[in-house]
Amino acid sequence: MTIQTDALIIGAGPCGLFQVFELGLLNIHAHIVDSLPQPGGQCAELYPEKPIYDIPALPVVGAQELIDRLMQQIKPFDPQFHLGQQVTELQPQEDGRFRVKTSTGTGFDAGSVIIAAGLGAFSPRQLKAPGAAEFIDTSIHNKVIDPTRLHGQKLAILGGGDSALDWALALCEQAASLALIHRREDFRAQPASVSKMQELVAADKMSLHVGNVINVLSSDGRLHGLELINRGGEKSRVECDQVLVFWGLAPNLGPIADWHLELDKRALQVDTEKFQTSIPGIFAVGDINTYPGKKKLILSGFHEAALAAFGVQQHLHPEQKVRLQYTTTSPIMHERLGVA
């Protein structure tokens, strides 16, 4: 069976979910496909407890909480989710529509396609040192699902970006000990986080180690430490019983790379009027796209989704004049939102 839809969104992360909302305001119904088994993208899969501080009107919001709020916001528009499947084929048709198929055989006849696939078919970079494989997901983790399970543990956190520093700061007081391990002295995290980390190191509340992990130490089936080597060839050991690896994602565009869309460094080129790709009717929002001045922020993705929705409307109904209506005062907007 082929499902007909005005809009097909590829990716159910924050930008894909907000795209549903912006399309719904314009009375455009959407279906969403995502390779993960639940909505939320990286926020739900990799760091559900991570605090986010740059969402307007929310001084702080957990990543999973943000997804939950977005899911509540799009309820009036009844989006149809197709989870646990990847879009494998996308073929433009002569009438301007698109024939789409997924890895599970689901077919779509879509009037427009919005790609909100983040970094594509991503996978977290794993610790591959000798001895690591047997402890993946038991003592070596790429995400924190329940921070309370780490309280009182000897922790080692690997990485130098925001995720590594955020969790080091969040877990420092609750851990029996915490070692932050980074391959170089420079950090990619926010300067304020780096400064706070350095203060905690100076106060002996956590330790900082510069080097690479060359061995996972264990005995009787239990992980008990990591062996490191620095640039000078000196080896050292860090005691730990739980390891958090925050080395980012290994991006893989997957089938998207075969859809004849113009790319720039593995990102989809778009315009900044409606965030349309090189193929009319295919749009891209969020981390998957690129344009002059692009900033990979959720906030930016929300802006892109709003303008892309108007681009979709223009593509679907070129004969209609696009009218901007405000949710505060428009009776039509109130009706679509279910506001009394």
N, C-alpha and C positions, 0 to 999 in steps of 0.2 A: 504494500500500500504506500502511495506517495502522499505526504502531508502538504497541503497548500498553506502558505503563510505569506503575509505581507513582508515580514522581517524575520530573518534567522540570525540569532546572535551566537557567535562561536566564542565560548568562554563565560563562565559564571562567577568570575571574581567581582570585586567591588565595582569596577567600571562596567562590566557586562550587566550586572544587576541594576545599576543606576540607568543604564541605557534602556532597560525595560520601562522604567518610570518615565523618562523623557519621551519615549515613543508613545506610551500610554496616554500622556497628556495631549498628544496629537491624534489620539484615537487610532493608533497603529498597534495591532496585536503582534506579539512576538513569541517565537519558540526559542529555547536556549539549549545548546549542546555543550557538554563539558566532559572531558576525559576522566575527571575525578568522580568518586561516588557520591559526593555531596557538593552543594553550592559553596562558594567562598574562595576558590582559588588558593593562592599562596597563604592568604590570611588564615583560612581554616586548616589548611594542610600542614603548613610549616611553623607558624607561630600564632596559634589562636589566643594565647594569653598576652601577647606583646602589646604594650601600651602605645597608642598613637595620639599625638598631641596637636596635629595640624589640620583637623577636620573642623570647619567653621561651626561655632556655637557649642562644640563639645570640647571642653578643656582637656579632657583625657577620655579615651575610649579604647577598650580592648579590641583586638583584631576580630575575634569571633563575635563580640558584641556589635561591632560595626556591621558585620554580615547579617546578624539577626535583625538589626534595625532596618537595613536595606530590604530584607525579605518581608518585613512588616509593611514597609512603605510601598512595595509593588503589589501587595495583595489585591487592591482594587482592579488590577489589570489582568489578573488570572493568567500569568505566563505559564507556558507548558515546558517542563524541564525534561531533557533527555540526557541522563547522567551515565557515567561509566562507559562512554563511547566517544570516539574521536572522528572528526570529519576527515574522510579520506579522499573524497572526490568533490570537485566544484567545477561545474561546466557552465559558462555563459551560453544562453540560448538566443536565437535570432530575435525573439520578441522582447529582449531586455531582461528576462527573468533568468533564474539560475537553477540548475539541477544539482542537487547536493546529496551525497550518500555518506553514511557513517560506517564505522568498523563493525557495527552489529547488524548492518543491512537496512537501517532506517533511511528512507528517502524523503527528500523535500523538494517541492516546487516553490521557490522563494522569490518574491518580488525584489528583495534587497538582502544583502548580507553585511552584517557588522562584525568584524573580527576584533574581539576583545580578549585575545588569548594570552595576555601577559608576555612572558618570555617564550611562549610556545609550549611544546611538549617538554616541560622542565623536569629535572630530577636533581635532588640535592647532591652536592659533591661529597663523596664518602671518604672516610679515613681508610686508607688501603695499606697501612703499615702491617708488617707481619704480626699475626696474632689477633688482628682486629675483627676478621670476618665472623668468628663464632660469637662475638658479643654485640653485633649489630641489633638494635632494637631491644636489647636487654640491659646492657650497661653502656652502650654507645648509641647516642641518639642525635637526630638532625632536627628535632623539634621538641618543645616542651608542651605536653598535654595537661599534666597536673603538677604544678610547681610544688605543692605540698609534699609530694613523694620524694622530692630532692632535699627537703629540710633535714638537717642533721647528717648529711652525707658529705664525703670528701669529693669535691667536684673539680673537674678540669674542663675549662671552656676553651675551645680552639677557634680562633678567628680574630680579625681586627676591624670588622665593620660594625654597623649599628646594632645588628642582632646580637652579636657576641658581647658588646659592651653593655647593651640594655640588660641582658640576662645576668651578666656579671654583677652589675649594680643592684639588680633586683634580688639576687640570691645570696649576695655576700653575707648579710647579717644572719641568714637562716642556715647556711651551710656550716658543717663542722670545720671545713677549710675550703678555700677556693683558689685555684691557680688559673690564671689567664695565660694562654700560650699563643704567641703570634710569631710568624716567621721573620718579621722584621720590626724595627723600632717605630716605624711610622704607622699610624692608624688611619683608616678611612671613615671612622665614626665621627659623629658630631663633636666639635671641639669641647663643648661643655661636658659631654660624657667622658671624653679622654681625661679632662682635668679632674673630674670627680674620681675616676679610676686611679689616677696617680696619687690623689690625696689618700685614698684607701690603702694603696700599696705603701705609702710613706708611713701610715699609721699601723702597719703590719696586720691589717684586717683582710688582706688578700695578697697573693704573690703574682709577680709578672715574670714570665720566662720568654726569652727571644730565641727561637730555634724551630726545628722541624721534628716531628714525631717519627722515630725510626723503628720503634718496637712497642708492642702492647704487652705489658707484663702481667702474668697471671699464674695462679697455682690452685690446684684442686677445683678447677672449673670456675674460679672467681677472678675477675679483673682486680688488680691491686695497684697498678701504676702505669706510667708511660716513660719510655726512654727517649731522650731528646739529644739532638746534636746542633750546635750553633755554627756560625759561619767560620769560626776558627777551628772547627773540628773537635771541640771539646764536648764530651758527653755528660749528661746529667740525668737524674731521675726525679719524677714527680709522683708522689703518692696520691692515689685517687681510687674511688670505686664506681664513679659515674662520670662519663665523658659526654659533653655536649659539643657537637661539631657544627659550626656556623661559617662555612666556607662559601656560602652562596649557592647558586644554582648553575647547573650545566645546561645552558640554553640549547634548544634544538627546535627549529621551526617545523620539523616534520613535514607532513604533506603540504603545508603552506608554501614551502619553497618551490613547489612544482606547479603553482597556480598561475604562473606567468605575470605576477605582480612585480612592479618595480621595487627593488630593494636597495637599501643603503646600510652596509654593515649588519646584515641579517635583521633589519627592521624594515617595515613597510613604509614607503614614502607616501605622504598624504599632503593635501593642500590644507590651508588653515582657515578656509571659509566654511567648509562642511566636512572636513576630514575624510574626503573621498580618496581612494587609492587610484592607481593608474587605470583601473577598469571601472567605468561608470556603473554605479549601483552597488559597488563593494566599498565599504567604509572600514576604517580601523581606528580604534580608540585605546588609550592606555599605553602600557609599556611596549606593546607590539609595534607601535608606529614611530615615525621620526619626521621632523621638519625643523627648519631653522629656529633655534631657541628652545627646542624640546627639553622639558624637565620631567623626569620620571617620578611624578608624585601622584598619589591618589587624587588629590585636589585638582591637578591638571586634567586627569582622566575624566573627572566629573564634568568639567567645562567642555571637554571634547565631545562627550556623550550628548550634551545639550545641543551643540551646534550640529552634530551628526544627525540627530533626530530630524531637524529641519531639512537637512540634506536628503534624508530618506523620504520625507514627505514630498519634497520637490521631485525626486526621482520617480516616485510612485504616481504622483498626480501633477505632472508638469503644467496642466491647464489651469490648476487652481492657484489662487493667490495665497501665499503663506501669511497668516495673520498671527501676530504675537498677542497672546492673552495671558493675563496674570491670575495665578491661582488664588490670590487674595480676593479678587472682585468678580471674576468671570463665573456666571452661572453654569456655563458649559464645562469649565474646569471642575466646579463643585460637583456637577453631576457625574463626571468621569471618575472623580475621586471618592464618590459616595459621601460627600459632605452635606449634612442637612442644611 
